[in-house]
Amino acid sequence: MTGSIDRTCKLWDVASGQCIETFSGHNDEVLDATFNSTGNKLATASADGLARVYNVFTGACTALLEGHENEISKIQFNPQGNKIITASSDKSCRVWSTDTGAEVQVLEGHEDEIFSCAFNYEGDTIITGSKDNTCRIWRDEARMKKDALDSGE
C-alpha cells in the first residue's frame, strides 16, 4: 500500500506489481496509511487534517475522522481493530472509534507537533513522540479498571 501526493492511497499486488484498488477522498497528500490486524480495513492520514477508514474489499470509505486542526502525520489501529490513533501537527493525538468515526479521546500535553504514535500489544497504552523532544505514555485507565473487575481483583 502506498500513500501519495496525488491525494490517493493505492493497494498493490506484490507478485504482479499491479494496482488492485485506489482509495480516494482526501483534499491533500496522504502522509500515512495502515491496515488493521485482519487486513479488511485500511486507514489513511492526510495533510488535509482528516483521516479515513476504508473497507479493503469494496473500496468504500466507512468512517471519516474529523477533529484535528492541522495535518495528520501518523495513523495506527489498536490490536483489537476497534480504535485508531492519529498524531498531528496541531500538538494532539486523538483516539477514534473505527466503526463510527467518533472521537473517543484527545491526548494533549505536547508543546510541538506530534509526529509518531503507537499502541502497545494489548491496546491499553499509547506512546507519542513530538518535535518538543519528548515522548509521552498514555494509559487507558478505564480499560485497566474493567480488566481488573473482570478478573475479580
Secondary structure, 3 states (H helix, E strand, C coil): CEECCCCCEEEECCCCCCEEEEECCCCCCEEEEEECCCCCEEEEEECCCCEEEEECCCCCEEEEECCCCCCEEEEEECCCCCEEEEEECCCEEEEEECCCCCEEEEEECCCCCEEEEEECCCCCEEEEEECCCCEEEEECHHHHHHHHHHCCC
